[in-house]
Amino acid sequence: MDIKTYISSGVIEAYAMGTISHEEAAILECVMKNNTEVKKAVLEVQQIIEQFATEQAVEPPQFLKAEIMKKIEFGNKESTTAKIIPLNKAQSETGKP
């Protein structure tokens, strides 16, 4: 396949968005190692997507961080009442693996 056709096929955009299979990603990564034009195109698309995401980002509400921190802080009522279940019952009873 011609490099220009490969670049315009949409595989680079799909790679940058993480929507291609592992096999296709491995092929593209191999092509990037051997072709600077493809590598440049991938970096350009990644930069464009990052720029777009930054421009379109929505600032979360001020109270949100406090709400999240309340739920994950150690020592709060929710975390101390949770039941601990050992992963290996035989090991926990005997103390040996």
N, C-alpha and C positions, 0 to 999 in steps of 0.2 A: 504494500500500500504506500502511496506517495505521502510524504511527511505533511504537506499542506492539507491533504485530504484527511489524514489522521488527526491533525490539530483541529480541523473544523468539524470533525465527526461528533463532537459533544462528549467524548470520553474524558477530556480534561475537566470540563465543568462538573461532570458526574463524580470524578475523582475528588475534586475540591470540595464538593458537597458531601462526600462520603456515601454515595448511593450506588457505587459499583461493587461487583463481587471482589473477593480477595484475589482471585485469579486474574481478573482484568487489572486490578491495582498493581499486582506484581509485574504484569506485562508492561504497564505504563512506566513503572519505576525502572525497569530494565531499559526501556527506550530512553527515558530521561538521562540515565547514566551514559548512554552512548550518543545522545543527540542534544546539543546545547540549545537548538531552536525549540525543541519540545520542552526542555527544562525551563527555558525562559517563558514559554507560553503558560506552563503550569504555575510558575511563580506569579505571573501577571494576573491570572485568573484568581488565585488565592488572595492576592492583594486587593483586587476589585471586590471580592466577596467580603473580605474583612472590612474594607472601607464602607461598603453598603450597610453591613451589620452595625457598624459604629454610628453611622449617620441615622439609621432607623431605630436605634436603641431607645427603649422607654425607661425612664427613671422610675424605679420602684417606689411605692409610698414610704414615707419616713418611718411609720410604725412597724413595717414588715420585719426589719432586722431584729428589733426588740422581741417581736412575737416568735421568731424562729429561735433566737437565743434562749428564750424561756422554755421552749420545748426540748432543747438539746442539752441544757446545763445539767451537769452531774449534781446529784444531791437533791434535786427537786422531788416533789412528792411522786410524780409519775415514774421516775427512774428507780426510786428506792422500793417501790411496791412490786416491781417486775419479778417474776419467778425465774431463777437461774436453772437451766436444764443442762446437765453435763453432756458433752458430746460422746464420751465413751463411758458407759455406765460401769463396766467391769473395772476400768482403771480408777474411777472415782471411788468405788467401794473398797478396793484393796490398796489403793495408793500407788500401785505399780502398773506399768504398761502391759 
